[in-house]
């Protein structure tokens, strides 16, 4: 098996030669030697992280498993969401609005599983496949999650490309507050968290809500 240094060099070469041609025209940037692309928008920062898994146990013989992640930070939303949970980092990561595999962008069309490279010749081919996937599916998701109002719309239509966990609902409520709609925010919180079996840690949402709703 080749060294991690050699495998990382092949990955970087693929980003240089193949994936940059897809990402850079859409406003993304990548520092020399880095494996993360970043795009700064008016109200959000979007990142695509290509950190690989080397010699994955679940794929004997594979040099790397590529499962790029989409990370979104909407500072306005995150600040309000963080305040809703009482600035408790156990309940909310301060600077991450979304954190999900780029493969989620293909739902409901198909469930993509990621990409494997078994030797030096595989890297350019995987890069082309990922680039095609990004163009066909991911850019639509990025465009649909670029400002706070997009989170509200995704919630209303139950966008299958996004995780709908507790943190998601808190962030949607925060997006409503950012947009000046405290009634919409409270509706989201009450529907998700006003239940007999809701863990007590979520009571803080309703303790902090009135002050945040005042603006």
Buried (B, 14 or more C-beta within 10 A) or exposed (E): EEEEEEBBBBBBBBBBEBBBEBBEEBEBEBEEEEBBBBBEEEBBBBBBBBEBBBBBEEBEEBBBBBBBBBBBBBEBBBBBBBBBBEEEEEBBBEEBBBBBBBBBBBBEEEEBEBBBBEEBEBBBEBBBBBBEBBEEBBBEBBEBBBBBEBBBBBBEEEBEBBEBEBBBBBBBBBBBBBBEBBEBBBEBBBEBBEEEEEEEEBEBBBEBBEEBBEE
